Amino acid sequence: MTDKEAVTDNIITDAMATPSPAKSMGDPGITPLSPTHTMKESEQSQPTGPSFVVVVAIDFGTTSSGYAYAFTKEPECIHTMRRWEGGDPGVSNQKTPTTILLTPDRKFHSFGYAARDFYHDLDPTESKQWLYLEKFKMKLHTTANLSIDTELQAANGKKVKALDIFAYALAFFKEQALKELSDQAGAEFDNADVRWVITVPAIWKMPAKQFMREAAYKSGLVSRDNPEQLIIALEPEAASIYCRKLRLHQMIDLGTKTAVNGYNATENVGTGMAQAKEHVRRNRQSRTFLVENVIGELWSELTEGDRYVVVDCGGGTVDLTVHQIRLPEGHLKELYKASGGPYGSIGIDYEFEKLLCKIFGQDFIDQFKIKRPAAWVDLMIAFESRKRAAAPDRSNPLNINLPFSFIDYYKKFRGHSVEHALRKSNVDFVKWSSQGMLRMNPDAMNALFKPTIDHIIQHLSELFERPEVTDIKFLFLVGGFAESPLLQQAVQNMLQGRSRIIIPHDVGLTILKGAVLFGLDPGVIKVRRSPLTYGVGVLNRFVEGKHPPEKMLVKDGTRWCTDVFDTFISADQSVALGETVKRSYTPAKPSQQVIVIHVYCSEKESVSFISDPGVRKCGSLRLDVSGTESPAARREIQTLMQFGDTEIRAMAIDVATSRSVKASIDFLSQ
């Protein structure tokens, strides 16, 4: 017997037999033999899968989505997707809204502008039957025990399976991208030639990442037999990879207040951005971005070991990543585990909704959303374009069109006019204008931004106080929300010149372009930090004075300590790409077909027992040992786990026969 024995609430005997009674006796059936943490030279290089002709990245965002691609033969040319039909006034974007429409019998109908416009044009009585969903990606972040059966609510209040919605959306992008590639090639483009990349926030937990992968399998993007064809990319990492390639005319340096493309310095944050947008608009026709195959000009200022922060401000989440550059190749190393939270720009939409509830009553707004869902969507679109006009130095009011059906329905509902409601409410900075608009003074609009921006600034301040985060040379502000002058100014005020703030042009596409580069070379990020502590429960020899007496278990005259947490990796521990954690397990019975081992995790860096506060069961490691029967008295299954990639992976071999054993880690709650 070795000194470490695995706890056996995880032994599964033959499928037909009842679970082993050993559990109650604490039978130390699975023995980890040699816990080692090694990294062989040979394991460093990523396994080279089939060679792909093209990499297509899908940026599946909370508010907007899109795709971009590059051929492996010309990796410096990134093509962003074709222009979308539709589009909003005041919102120039290469992406399309993340909105999806299902027919009354729950079949996919359309996505993006097409879904929104079609839904909008339906007769109100008819539209109640159709299922319209928007901003649904956040559900994966906010659901505590995410599973394959998690549901979403459509605008009409009906429930649909989240997995179906995500799969429909990915299938739509697959079809669009393959169509564009086929048109370009002049022949049918084969999906097998595509490496797909899907972006997710870095602060997402493993279940949400796995959910995305499951949706990709369901959509036919890739098959379960060929998992390497899909890479999950982390949004701020993708941004970081793209920012490395930036040339000076492709960004704005807020520190010097120069739109670095030859415009003269200006005191106003907004004008630099406006000029940059104009510059982008003129170059937009091409849709092809040339990336430096060497490192961009900005990086020529970076020396070995320099650090920078990427702040990815999207619709749903804000993600902060700290990277350090390793020269000469320009590889990246993560210095502190990804942090952030649900502080994206939709927070401002919720504040606007709260304001409307304050003026018109929560009961009315709830009813209006259900009874006139298309008009509600209209109102939010009108708000969106005004939201983008908010700026720190704005003095003239912002007018928001109220849809006619809002005014009409309110009168029916309350028996008095919208105008009367505004006069009666104590909200003095929102007035009624005779043209049928809500007139908000700039302070009122800025107040809607405040809670969200305060969250971001608080998070940034905390990050900058950490010892790992000293001497930050640059702060890259990316993601759609980074365009907001209010946010830019708040970040500037907080940093007080400690770092240079860089905003890439076409900031909403930064992640998309970086995700393509990541798909072309996934090995560029060499070292990551584990967001959580992971491990399993084992039995150890009982040590008097060290182990609590209530954990003692006596078996065959030997005293064991139960529930010991065997740590695979600790929170914020740095892990190199390809580095593996090794454990050996032995089936309890020779006839056993499957070994299932519970995986536990915690946010704390050091954990002693699986019963400690904050430790929860978060997944299971499954080893399929059928067909590996061997004459050896004890079968040893050596398991290798990789934590250095964007997803956690497991592999296993039967030591006696050197045959590989099917191993998988599942994080979605069953």
C-alpha positions as CSV (number, residue, x, y, z in Angstrom):
1,M,0.0,0.0,0.0
2,T,1.3,3.5,-0.8
3,D,0.7,6.4,1.5
4,K,-2.0,7.9,-0.7
5,E,-5.2,6.2,-1.4
6,A,-8.1,7.7,-3.4
7,V,-11.5,8.0,-1.8
8,T,-14.0,5.8,-3.4
9,D,-17.3,7.6,-3.7
10,N,-16.3,7.2,-7.3
11,I,-16.0,3.5,-8.0
12,I,-18.4,2.2,-10.6
13,T,-18.4,-1.5,-11.0
14,D,-20.1,-3.2,-13.9
15,A,-22.8,-1.1,-15.4
16,M,-25.4,-3.6,-14.3
17,A,-24.2,-4.2,-10.8
18,T,-25.2,-1.9,-7.9
19,P,-22.5,0.6,-6.9
20,S,-19.9,-1.0,-4.7
21,P,-20.8,-1.1,-1.0
22,A,-17.2,-0.1,-0.4
23,K,-18.2,3.5,-0.4
24,S,-19.6,3.3,3.1
25,M,-16.6,1.4,4.4
26,G,-14.3,3.8,2.8
27,D,-12.5,1.1,0.8
28,P,-9.3,2.6,-0.5
29,G,-9.8,1.1,-4.0
30,I,-8.2,3.6,-6.3
31,T,-4.6,4.2,-5.6
32,P,-2.8,7.2,-7.0
33,L,0.8,6.0,-7.3
34,S,3.1,8.7,-8.3
35,P,1.8,12.3,-8.1
36,T,4.3,14.1,-10.3
37,H,4.3,17.4,-12.1
38,T,6.5,17.1,-15.1
39,M,7.0,18.6,-18.4
40,K,9.0,16.7,-21.0
41,E,10.6,18.5,-23.9
42,S,8.6,16.4,-26.3
43,E,5.3,17.5,-24.8
44,Q,6.0,21.1,-25.2
45,S,5.0,21.4,-28.8
46,Q,1.3,21.2,-29.4
47,P,0.1,18.0,-31.1
48,T,-0.1,18.9,-34.8
49,G,-3.5,17.9,-36.1
50,P,-4.5,17.8,-39.7
51,S,-3.4,20.8,-41.7
52,F,-6.2,23.3,-42.3
53,V,-6.5,25.5,-45.3
54,V,-8.3,28.4,-43.5
55,V,-8.9,29.6,-40.0
56,V,-12.4,31.0,-39.3
57,A,-13.0,32.8,-36.0
58,I,-16.5,33.5,-34.7
59,D,-16.8,36.3,-32.1
60,F,-20.1,35.3,-30.5
61,G,-20.8,38.5,-28.5
62,T,-23.5,39.5,-26.0
63,T,-24.7,42.3,-28.1
64,S,-23.1,41.7,-31.5
65,S,-21.4,38.9,-33.4
66,G,-19.3,38.3,-36.5
67,Y,-16.7,36.2,-38.1
68,A,-13.3,36.7,-39.8
69,Y,-10.9,34.4,-41.5
70,A,-7.4,34.0,-42.9
71,F,-5.9,31.4,-45.2
72,T,-2.9,29.5,-43.6
73,K,-1.0,30.3,-46.8
74,E,-1.3,34.1,-46.3
75,P,-1.6,34.5,-42.5
76,E,-0.9,38.2,-42.7
77,C,-4.2,38.8,-44.5
78,I,-7.3,38.8,-42.2
79,H,-10.6,39.1,-44.0
80,T,-13.6,40.3,-42.0
81,M,-17.0,39.1,-43.0
82,R,-19.1,40.5,-45.8
83,R,-21.4,43.5,-45.2
84,W,-24.6,42.6,-43.5
85,E,-28.0,43.7,-44.8
86,G,-29.7,46.1,-42.4
87,G,-27.7,48.2,-40.0
88,D,-28.6,50.9,-37.6
89,P,-28.3,54.7,-37.8
90,G,-25.3,55.9,-35.8
91,V,-23.8,52.4,-35.4
92,S,-21.2,51.6,-38.0
93,N,-20.2,48.0,-37.4
94,Q,-18.9,45.1,-39.2
95,K,-20.7,42.9,-36.8
96,T,-24.4,42.0,-36.6
97,P,-26.6,42.1,-33.5
98,T,-26.7,38.8,-31.5
99,T,-30.4,38.3,-32.0
100,I,-32.2,35.2,-33.2
101,L,-35.7,34.5,-34.3
102,L,-37.5,31.1,-34.2
103,T,-40.8,30.4,-36.0
104,P,-43.9,29.6,-33.8
105,D,-43.0,25.9,-34.1
106,R,-39.5,26.6,-32.8
107,K,-37.5,26.2,-36.1
108,F,-34.6,28.5,-36.9
109,H,-35.8,31.5,-39.0
110,S,-33.1,34.2,-39.0
111,F,-30.2,35.8,-37.2
112,G,-28.9,39.4,-36.7
113,Y,-30.4,42.4,-38.4
114,A,-32.6,40.0,-40.5
115,A,-34.1,38.5,-37.4
116,R,-34.7,41.9,-35.8
117,D,-36.3,43.5,-38.9
118,F,-38.5,40.5,-39.7
119,Y,-39.7,40.3,-36.1
120,H,-40.3,44.1,-36.0
121,D,-42.5,43.9,-39.2
122,L,-44.7,41.1,-37.8
123,D,-48.2,42.0,-36.8
124,P,-48.3,42.4,-33.0
125,T,-50.8,39.5,-32.6
126,E,-48.6,37.3,-34.8
127,S,-45.3,38.4,-33.2
128,K,-46.5,37.0,-29.8
129,Q,-46.2,33.5,-31.3
130,W,-42.6,33.9,-32.6
131,L,-39.6,33.4,-30.4
132,Y,-37.2,36.3,-30.4
133,L,-34.0,36.2,-28.3
134,E,-31.3,38.8,-27.7
135,K,-28.4,39.3,-25.2
136,F,-28.7,35.7,-24.2
137,K,-25.0,34.9,-24.0
138,M,-24.8,36.3,-20.5
139,K,-27.0,33.4,-19.2
140,L,-23.9,31.1,-19.6
141,H,-22.0,33.3,-17.2
142,T,-24.7,33.9,-14.6
143,T,-26.2,30.4,-14.3
144,A,-24.7,28.8,-11.3
145,N,-25.2,25.1,-12.2
146,L,-25.1,25.3,-16.0
147,S,-26.2,22.1,-17.7
148,I,-27.2,20.8,-21.1
149,D,-30.8,21.5,-20.1
150,T,-30.4,25.2,-19.1
151,E,-33.2,27.3,-20.6
152,L,-33.5,30.8,-22.0
153,Q,-36.5,33.0,-22.1
154,A,-37.7,34.5,-25.4
155,A,-39.2,38.0,-25.7
156,N,-42.7,36.6,-25.5
157,G,-41.9,34.8,-22.2
158,K,-41.6,31.3,-23.6
159,K,-38.8,29.1,-22.6
160,V,-36.3,27.4,-25.0
161,K,-33.2,25.2,-24.5
162,A,-30.1,27.3,-24.4
163,L,-28.1,24.6,-26.2
164,D,-30.5,24.8,-29.2
165,I,-30.2,28.5,-29.5
166,F,-26.4,28.5,-29.3
167,A,-26.3,25.7,-31.9
168,Y,-28.6,27.5,-34.3
169,A,-26.4,30.6,-34.0
170,L,-23.2,28.7,-34.7
171,A,-24.8,26.8,-37.6
172,F,-25.8,30.2,-39.1
173,F,-22.2,31.4,-38.9
174,K,-20.9,28.2,-40.3
175,E,-23.3,28.5,-43.3
176,Q,-22.4,32.2,-43.9
177,A,-18.7,31.7,-43.7
178,L,-18.6,28.5,-45.9
179,K,-20.8,30.4,-48.4
180,E,-18.4,33.3,-48.5
181,L,-15.4,30.9,-48.8
182,S,-17.1,28.9,-51.6
183,D,-17.9,32.1,-53.5
184,Q,-14.3,33.1,-53.2
185,A,-12.9,29.8,-54.2
186,G,-15.4,29.4,-57.0
187,A,-16.1,25.9,-55.7
188,E,-17.8,24.2,-52.8
189,F,-15.6,24.8,-49.7
190,D,-15.2,21.7,-47.5
191,N,-15.8,22.2,-43.8
192,A,-13.0,19.7,-43.1
193,D,-10.5,22.3,-44.4
194,V,-11.6,24.9,-41.8
195,R,-10.2,25.3,-38.3
196,W,-12.9,27.0,-36.3
197,V,-12.2,29.3,-33.4
198,I,-14.9,30.5,-31.0
199,T,-14.2,33.3,-28.5
200,V,-15.4,33.4,-24.9
201,P,-14.7,35.7,-22.0
202,A,-11.6,34.7,-20.0
203,I,-13.5,34.9,-16.7
204,W,-15.9,32.2,-17.9
205,K,-15.7,29.0,-15.8
206,M,-15.1,25.6,-17.4
207,P,-18.8,24.7,-17.7
208,A,-19.5,27.7,-19.9
209,K,-16.6,26.9,-22.2
210,Q,-17.7,23.3,-22.4
211,F,-21.2,24.4,-23.2
212,M,-19.9,26.4,-26.2
213,R,-18.1,23.3,-27.4
214,E,-21.2,21.1,-27.0
215,A,-23.2,23.7,-29.0
216,A,-20.5,23.5,-31.7
217,Y,-20.9,19.7,-31.8
218,K,-24.7,20.0,-32.0
219,S,-24.5,22.6,-34.8
220,G,-22.3,20.5,-37.0
221,L,-19.5,23.0,-36.9
222,V,-17.1,20.2,-35.9
223,S,-17.7,16.6,-34.9
224,R,-17.0,15.0,-31.5
225,D,-14.5,12.7,-33.2
226,N,-12.4,15.6,-34.3
227,P,-12.3,18.0,-31.3
228,E,-9.0,19.6,-32.4
229,Q,-10.9,21.3,-35.3
230,L,-12.4,23.7,-32.8
231,I,-10.3,26.0,-30.5
232,I,-11.9,28.0,-27.7
233,A,-10.1,31.3,-27.6
234,L,-10.2,33.7,-24.6
235,E,-11.4,37.2,-25.7
236,P,-8.7,39.4,-24.0
237,E,-6.0,36.9,-25.1
238,A,-7.1,37.3,-28.7
239,A,-7.1,41.1,-28.3
240,S,-3.6,40.9,-26.8
241,I,-2.3,38.9,-29.7
242,Y,-3.7,41.4,-32.2
243,C,-2.5,44.4,-30.2
244,R,1.1,43.0,-30.5
245,K,0.8,43.5,-34.3
246,L,-0.5,47.1,-34.2
247,R,1.1,49.7,-36.3
248,L,1.1,53.3,-35.1
249,H,-1.6,54.5,-37.6
250,Q,-3.9,51.7,-36.3
251,M,-4.5,53.1,-32.9
252,I,-5.1,56.1,-30.6
253,D,-2.8,56.8,-27.7
254,L,-4.9,58.5,-25.1
255,G,-1.9,59.4,-23.1
256,T,-0.7,61.9,-25.6
257,K,-4.2,62.6,-26.8
258,T,-3.0,61.9,-30.3
259,A,-4.8,59.9,-32.9
260,V,-1.5,58.5,-33.9
261,N,-2.3,58.6,-37.6
262,G,-0.9,62.0,-38.3
263,Y,-3.7,64.1,-36.9
264,N,-2.6,66.7,-34.5
265,A,-3.0,66.3,-30.8
266,T,-6.3,67.4,-29.4
267,E,-7.6,67.9,-26.0
268,N,-10.8,66.0,-26.7
269,V,-10.9,62.3,-26.4
270,G,-13.9,62.1,-28.7
271,T,-12.5,63.8,-31.8
272,G,-9.6,61.4,-31.9
273,M,-12.0,58.6,-31.9
274,A,-14.2,60.3,-34.5
275,Q,-11.2,60.8,-36.8
276,A,-10.2,57.2,-36.3
277,K,-13.6,56.0,-37.2
278,E,-13.6,58.1,-40.3
279,H,-10.2,56.6,-41.2
280,V,-11.6,53.1,-40.6
281,R,-14.7,53.9,-42.7
282,R,-12.5,55.0,-45.6
283,N,-10.6,51.7,-45.4
284,R,-13.6,49.6,-44.7
285,Q,-14.4,48.8,-48.3
286,S,-11.5,46.4,-48.5
287,R,-12.5,44.3,-45.5
288,T,-9.0,42.9,-45.5
289,F,-6.5,43.8,-42.8
290,L,-2.8,43.4,-43.3
291,V,-1.1,42.3,-40.1
292,E,2.6,42.7,-39.6
293,N,4.2,39.3,-39.8
294,V,6.8,40.8,-37.4
295,I,5.9,42.6,-34.3
296,G,4.2,46.0,-34.7
297,E,5.8,49.4,-34.2
298,L,4.4,49.8,-30.7
299,W,6.1,46.7,-29.6
300,S,9.5,47.8,-30.8
301,E,9.3,50.0,-27.6
302,L,8.7,46.9,-25.5
303,T,11.7,45.1,-24.0
304,E,12.0,41.6,-22.6
305,G,9.8,41.2,-19.5
306,D,7.6,44.3,-20.1
307,R,4.1,44.0,-18.8
308,Y,0.8,45.3,-20.1
309,V,-2.9,45.0,-19.3
310,V,-5.7,44.2,-21.8
311,V,-9.1,45.5,-20.7
312,D,-11.7,43.9,-22.8
313,C,-15.0,45.9,-22.4
314,G,-17.8,44.1,-24.2
315,G,-21.5,44.1,-24.1
316,G,-21.9,41.6,-21.3
317,T,-18.6,41.2,-19.5
318,V,-15.4,43.1,-18.7
319,D,-12.3,41.0,-18.8
320,L,-8.9,42.0,-17.5
321,T,-5.7,40.2,-18.5
322,V,-2.1,40.9,-17.5
323,H,0.5,39.8,-20.0
324,Q,4.3,39.9,-20.1
325,I,6.2,39.8,-23.4
326,R,8.9,37.2,-24.0
327,L,11.4,38.1,-26.7
328,P,12.7,37.4,-29.3
329,E,9.6,35.5,-30.6
330,G,7.2,37.7,-28.8
331,H,5.5,34.9,-26.9
332,L,3.2,35.9,-24.1
333,K,3.0,34.9,-20.5
334,E,0.0,35.6,-18.2
335,L,1.1,37.2,-15.0
336,Y,-2.1,37.1,-13.0
337,K,-5.3,35.1,-13.3
338,A,-8.0,36.6,-15.5
339,S,-10.4,38.8,-13.6
340,G,-13.4,41.0,-14.3
341,G,-17.1,40.6,-14.1
342,P,-20.5,41.2,-15.7
343,Y,-19.9,44.9,-16.1
344,G,-20.5,45.2,-19.9
345,S,-22.4,47.9,-21.7
346,I,-25.7,46.2,-21.3
347,G,-25.6,47.4,-17.7
348,I,-26.4,50.8,-19.1
349,D,-29.5,49.4,-20.9
350,Y,-30.7,48.0,-17.6
351,E,-30.2,51.4,-15.9
352,F,-32.3,52.9,-18.7
353,E,-34.9,50.3,-18.1
354,K,-34.9,51.1,-14.4
355,L,-35.3,54.8,-15.3
356,L,-38.3,54.0,-17.4
357,C,-39.8,51.9,-14.6
358,K,-39.3,54.8,-12.3
359,I,-41.2,57.2,-14.6
360,F,-43.9,54.9,-16.0
361,G,-44.1,52.1,-13.4
362,Q,-42.6,48.7,-13.3
363,D,-46.0,47.1,-13.9
364,F,-46.5,49.0,-17.1
365,I,-43.0,48.2,-18.5
366,D,-43.3,44.5,-17.7
367,Q,-46.7,44.4,-19.5
368,F,-45.4,46.5,-22.4
369,K,-42.4,44.2,-23.0
370,I,-44.7,41.1,-23.2
371,K,-47.6,42.7,-25.1
372,R,-45.6,44.8,-27.6
373,P,-42.2,43.0,-27.7
374,A,-41.3,44.5,-31.1
375,A,-41.9,48.0,-30.0
376,W,-39.8,47.4,-26.9
377,V,-36.9,46.3,-29.2
378,D,-37.4,49.5,-31.2
379,L,-37.2,51.6,-28.1
380,M,-33.9,49.9,-27.1
381,I,-32.5,50.5,-30.6
382,A,-33.3,54.2,-30.3
383,F,-31.6,54.2,-26.9
384,E,-28.6,52.4,-28.3
385,S,-27.8,55.1,-30.8
386,R,-28.1,57.9,-28.2
387,K,-26.1,55.9,-25.8
388,R,-23.2,56.1,-28.3
389,A,-23.6,59.9,-28.4
390,A,-22.9,60.3,-24.7
391,A,-19.6,62.1,-23.9
392,P,-18.1,63.8,-20.9
393,D,-18.3,67.3,-22.3
394,R,-21.7,67.2,-24.0
395,S,-23.9,70.1,-23.2
396,N,-27.0,69.6,-25.4
397,P,-29.7,67.1,-24.5
398,L,-30.2,63.7,-26.1
399,N,-33.5,62.9,-27.6
400,I,-34.9,59.4,-27.6
401,N,-37.8,58.5,-29.8
402,L,-40.7,56.8,-28.0
403,P,-42.5,54.4,-30.4
404,F,-46.1,55.4,-31.1
405,S,-47.3,52.1,-29.6
406,F,-45.6,53.0,-26.3
407,I,-47.4,56.3,-26.1
408,D,-50.7,54.6,-27.2
409,Y,-50.4,51.6,-24.9
410,Y,-49.5,53.7,-21.9
411,K,-52.6,55.9,-22.3
412,K,-54.8,52.7,-22.5
413,F,-53.0,51.2,-19.5
414,R,-53.0,54.2,-17.2
415,G,-55.7,56.4,-18.5
416,H,-53.4,59.4,-18.8
417,S,-50.6,60.5,-21.2
418,V,-46.9,59.8,-21.2
419,E,-46.4,63.6,-20.9
420,H,-48.4,63.6,-17.7
421,A,-46.4,60.7,-16.3
422,L,-43.1,62.6,-16.9
423,R,-44.5,65.7,-15.2
424,K,-45.7,63.7,-12.3
425,S,-42.5,61.6,-11.8
426,N,-39.7,63.2,-9.7
427,V,-37.2,62.6,-12.5
428,D,-36.4,66.2,-13.3
429,F,-33.6,65.6,-15.8
430,V,-35.9,63.8,-18.3
431,K,-38.4,65.9,-20.1
432,W,-41.1,65.4,-22.7
433,S,-40.4,67.2,-26.0
434,S,-43.3,68.1,-28.3
435,Q,-42.0,65.9,-31.1
436,G,-42.9,62.8,-29.1
437,M,-39.4,62.2,-27.6
438,L,-37.9,61.7,-24.2
439,R,-35.4,64.5,-23.8
440,M,-32.5,63.6,-21.5
441,N,-30.0,66.1,-20.3
442,P,-26.4,64.9,-20.6
443,D,-26.1,64.4,-16.8
444,A,-29.1,62.0,-16.9
445,M,-27.4,60.0,-19.6
446,N,-24.0,60.0,-17.7
447,A,-25.8,58.8,-14.6
448,L,-27.0,55.7,-16.5
449,F,-23.3,54.9,-17.3
450,K,-22.1,55.5,-13.8
451,P,-22.8,52.2,-12.0
452,T,-21.2,50.2,-14.8
453,I,-18.2,52.4,-15.2
454,D,-17.7,52.5,-11.4
455,H,-17.6,48.7,-11.4
456,I,-14.9,48.7,-14.1
457,I,-12.8,51.4,-12.4
458,Q,-13.1,49.7,-9.0
459,H,-11.9,46.5,-10.6
460,L,-9.1,48.1,-12.4
461,S,-7.9,50.0,-9.2
462,E,-7.9,46.7,-7.3
463,L,-5.9,45.0,-10.1
464,F,-3.3,47.8,-10.2
465,E,-2.8,47.4,-6.4
466,R,-1.6,43.8,-6.8
467,P,2.1,43.2,-6.6
468,E,2.1,41.3,-9.9
469,V,0.7,44.3,-11.6
470,T,3.4,46.9,-11.1
471,D,5.2,48.8,-13.9
472,I,2.5,48.3,-16.5
473,K,3.7,50.0,-19.7
474,F,0.5,49.9,-21.7
475,L,-3.2,49.5,-21.0
476,F,-5.1,48.3,-24.1
477,L,-8.7,49.3,-24.1
478,V,-10.6,46.9,-26.5
479,G,-14.1,45.7,-27.1
480,G,-17.2,47.6,-28.3
481,F,-17.7,49.5,-25.0
482,A,-14.1,50.8,-25.3
483,E,-15.4,53.3,-27.8
484,S,-17.3,55.2,-25.1
485,P,-15.6,58.5,-24.3
486,L,-17.1,58.4,-20.8
487,L,-15.3,55.1,-20.1
488,Q,-12.1,56.3,-21.7
489,Q,-12.1,59.4,-19.6
490,A,-12.8,57.4,-16.4
491,V,-9.8,55.1,-17.1
492,Q,-7.6,58.0,-17.8
493,N,-8.5,59.7,-14.5
494,M,-7.9,56.5,-12.6
495,L,-4.5,55.7,-14.1
496,Q,-3.2,59.3,-13.6
497,G,-0.5,58.6,-16.3
498,R,0.8,55.4,-14.7
499,S,0.4,53.6,-18.1
500,R,-0.1,54.6,-21.6
501,I,-3.7,53.9,-22.7
502,I,-3.9,52.5,-26.2
503,I,-7.2,52.0,-28.1
504,P,-6.9,50.2,-31.5
505,H,-9.0,51.5,-34.3
506,D,-12.0,49.5,-35.1
507,V,-11.9,48.4,-31.6
508,G,-15.0,46.2,-31.9
509,L,-13.1,44.0,-34.3
510,T,-9.9,43.6,-32.3
511,I,-11.0,40.4,-30.7
512,L,-12.2,38.9,-33.9
513,K,-8.9,39.6,-35.7
514,G,-6.9,38.4,-32.7
515,A,-8.9,35.2,-32.6
516,V,-7.9,34.4,-36.2
517,L,-4.2,35.0,-35.3
518,F,-4.7,32.7,-32.3
519,G,-6.2,30.0,-34.6
520,L,-3.2,30.2,-36.9
521,D,-0.7,29.9,-34.0
522,P,-2.3,28.6,-30.7
523,G,1.1,28.2,-29.1
524,V,1.7,32.0,-28.9
525,I,0.6,32.1,-25.3
526,K,3.1,30.0,-23.5
527,V,2.2,30.4,-19.9
528,R,-1.2,30.9,-18.3
529,R,-2.5,31.2,-14.7
530,S,-5.1,28.7,-13.4
531,P,-8.2,30.6,-12.3
532,L,-9.1,28.0,-9.7
533,T,-7.6,25.3,-7.5
534,Y,-8.4,21.8,-8.9
535,G,-8.0,18.4,-7.2
536,V,-9.6,15.1,-6.1
537,G,-10.4,13.5,-2.7
538,V,-7.9,10.8,-1.5
539,L,-7.1,8.8,1.6
540,N,-3.8,9.4,3.3
541,R,-2.1,7.6,6.2
542,F,-3.5,9.1,9.4
543,V,-0.9,11.3,11.2
544,E,-1.6,11.9,14.9
545,G,-1.7,15.7,15.6
546,K,-1.8,16.6,11.9
547,H,-5.1,15.2,10.9
548,P,-8.5,15.9,12.6
549,P,-9.7,12.8,14.6
550,E,-13.1,12.9,13.0
551,K,-11.5,12.2,9.6
552,M,-9.9,8.9,10.8
553,L,-11.0,5.6,9.3
554,V,-9.5,2.2,10.3
555,K,-9.3,-0.5,7.6
556,D,-7.5,-3.9,8.1
557,G,-5.7,-2.4,11.1
558,T,-4.4,0.6,9.1
559,R,-5.5,4.1,10.1
560,W,-6.5,6.4,7.2
561,C,-7.4,10.0,6.9
562,T,-10.4,10.6,4.6
563,D,-11.4,13.6,2.4
564,V,-7.8,14.7,1.8
565,F,-7.7,17.2,-1.1
566,D,-5.0,16.1,-3.6
567,T,-4.2,19.3,-5.4
568,F,-3.7,19.0,-9.2
569,I,-3.1,22.7,-9.6
570,S,-3.6,25.8,-7.4
571,A,-5.4,29.0,-8.2
572,D,-3.2,31.6,-9.8
573,Q,-0.4,29.0,-10.3
574,S,1.4,29.5,-13.6
575,V,1.2,26.6,-16.0
576,A,3.1,26.3,-19.2
577,L,1.5,25.1,-22.4
578,G,1.8,21.3,-22.7
579,E,2.7,20.9,-19.0
580,T,0.9,17.9,-17.5
581,V,-0.1,16.8,-14.1
582,K,0.2,13.0,-13.7
583,R,-1.7,10.7,-11.4
584,S,-2.1,6.9,-11.4
585,Y,-5.3,5.2,-10.6
586,T,-6.1,1.5,-10.1
587,P,-9.5,0.0,-10.7
588,A,-11.0,-1.4,-7.5
589,K,-12.0,-4.7,-9.2
590,P,-10.4,-6.4,-12.2
591,S,-13.8,-6.5,-14.0
592,Q,-14.4,-2.7,-13.6
593,Q,-15.2,-1.0,-16.9
594,V,-15.3,2.6,-16.0
595,I,-13.5,4.7,-13.3
596,V,-15.3,7.9,-12.4
597,I,-13.4,10.3,-10.1
598,H,-15.0,13.5,-8.8
599,V,-13.0,16.7,-9.4
600,Y,-13.3,19.4,-6.8
601,C,-12.4,23.1,-7.1
602,S,-12.0,26.2,-5.0
603,E,-11.1,29.8,-5.4
604,K,-8.7,29.5,-2.5
605,E,-5.0,28.8,-3.3
606,S,-4.4,26.2,-0.6
607,V,-7.0,23.6,0.3
608,S,-6.6,20.7,2.8
609,F,-9.8,18.8,2.6
610,I,-12.6,18.4,0.1
611,S,-14.9,19.3,3.0
612,D,-13.3,22.8,3.5
613,P,-15.6,25.8,3.0
614,G,-15.6,27.1,-0.5
615,V,-14.7,23.7,-2.0
616,R,-17.3,22.3,-4.4
617,K,-17.6,19.4,-6.8
618,C,-17.2,20.9,-10.2
619,G,-16.7,18.0,-12.6
620,S,-15.8,14.4,-13.1
621,L,-12.8,12.6,-14.6
622,R,-14.0,9.5,-16.5
623,L,-11.6,6.7,-17.5
624,D,-13.0,4.1,-19.8
625,V,-10.9,1.0,-18.9
626,S,-13.0,-1.5,-20.8
627,G,-10.9,-3.7,-23.1
628,T,-7.7,-3.1,-21.2
629,E,-7.9,-6.2,-19.0
630,S,-4.4,-7.5,-18.4
631,P,-3.0,-10.5,-16.6
632,A,-1.2,-8.1,-14.2
633,A,-2.5,-8.4,-10.6
634,R,-2.8,-4.6,-10.4
635,R,-3.7,-2.4,-13.4
636,E,-2.3,1.0,-13.2
637,I,-4.0,3.7,-15.3
638,Q,-1.7,6.7,-15.7
639,T,-3.7,9.9,-16.2
640,L,-2.2,13.1,-17.6
641,M,-4.1,16.4,-17.2
642,Q,-3.3,19.6,-19.0
643,F,-4.2,22.9,-17.4
644,G,-2.1,25.3,-19.6
645,D,-4.5,25.6,-22.4
646,T,-7.8,27.5,-22.7
647,E,-9.6,24.3,-21.8
648,I,-8.7,21.5,-19.4
649,R,-7.8,18.2,-21.1
650,A,-7.2,14.7,-19.9
651,M,-5.4,11.7,-21.5
652,A,-4.7,8.3,-20.0
653,I,-2.6,5.1,-20.6
654,D,-2.7,1.6,-19.2
655,V,0.9,1.3,-17.9
656,A,1.1,-2.5,-18.3
657,T,0.1,-2.5,-22.0
658,S,1.0,1.1,-22.9
659,R,-2.4,1.3,-24.6
660,S,-4.2,4.5,-24.5
661,V,-7.3,4.7,-22.4
662,K,-10.3,6.9,-23.3
663,A,-10.3,9.8,-20.8
664,S,-12.6,12.8,-20.5
665,I,-13.3,15.6,-18.0
666,D,-16.9,16.8,-17.8
667,F,-17.8,20.1,-16.1
668,L,-21.4,20.4,-17.1
669,S,-23.6,19.5,-14.2
670,Q,-25.6,16.4,-15.0
